[in-house]
Amino acid sequence: MMRALGLTTLCLLFLLVPPATAMGKDVDWKATVSEAVDTLQNYLRFDTTNPPGDVTEAADFLQKVLEKEGITVTRYEAAPGKINLLARLKGTGKAKPILLLHHMDVVPADASRWDGVDPFGGEMKEGHIWGRGAIDMKGTGVLQLYAFLTLARQKVSLDRDVIFMAVNDEEIGGTMGTRYMLDHHYNELDPEYVLDEGGFGSREIFVDGKLVFGISVAEKRALWLRLTAHGTAGHGSQPHDQNPNDTLMRALNRLFSSPFPTIPNPVLNALESQLGPLAPNRFTNAIRQTTISLTSLRSGVGDPPKANVIPSLATATLDARLLPGMDAEAFLAKVQSRLGDEIDVEVIHPASQSIVTPHDTAMYRALSGAITRHHPDATVVPMIIPYGTDSRMFRLRGAKCYGILPLLLSTELATSIHGDAERIPVDQFETGIRIYYESLVEAAAR
Ligand SMILES: [Zn+2]
């Protein structure tokens, strides 16, 4: 009887708690972290600024790290210097793959504004690794890489393939990167799940003083517009009522005079009902509603424009970001009606289709479970992100995509992305790698 009870308890425990080996209890995490730190410092030293976005050396470097472990790497060269890399840990094929996705290219950095730090130096300073791409997205890629390598080293047997993919070109739209891979090699990927950038953890950005991890399940859609006002040229000494600058100014005032009508959004509703009122900042403002930024105003005759000439043309560009589910045509009609007939509106980038990944899935539960094991006080929520990622293309192909950097970011760190002091905190590397690793074990191990 005692023995039977013991066995039952043991079996139950085995079912509820993943085995210690698989969960990495016997992994030398200190050594893994020190390798990951070294790898990221070196990875950041390859200048993969896009444009031009040549990632050859960075791809060579990642390939060497993987091949040193006996892992086969496949390279896909969309164009000279435009390389995509793929490595795979084979599973039994019982379920479709999980794809770890990151991009090797980075946005430009103005070195003169980096306060004595070389954006391509991979320097360690004050507990952080500094450099363009430290978070977006080489740092995220390195955390994924060491979770992937740990799966290989631990010889975790898998029920599905786990794929590590490094792409180029994300920062300028992904044509040579994810778009190329989807158009030419989708059958080699065909993932059920994609883990990408997007969400993160923070104690201040979502709700001040409350630890929240947001996992992105959808993104807002960019709709870019060019506005043109026509008028009659003339001498600045004699104002008249056909000045296109006046027309454009009045139209823009009407456009921004009141907020845009919003529509109920299930992701947002879930987020707000779980968290209560969000902290007031530009991030939470952007994830809650459709927004428009006035991004350029152009007018005048000559360069520099003559101060005494009324021009015949004035233009502006708008960057609108629509919440998923918002009807782009109806939104555009609203914009046009506020601007009035005097303004020509041209769509220069149409809003793509919006897909929301469900969060009632094994992968989401695995991520959420791993996060709360390492951060017991954390609330994990699905969220919409205000920026675009390569996930939008995978979602259109039916993959379930989750964007998560499993680290805590302060407002300062989060705003360093694309900014002048991008850096990633090293003391969170172990939890970051382990959250990815444990999630993969839970969602992919046999
Ligand atoms: Zn990115």
Residues whose N, C-alpha, C, O or C-beta is under 5 A from the ligand:
A	BS01	ZN	D136 M137 E197
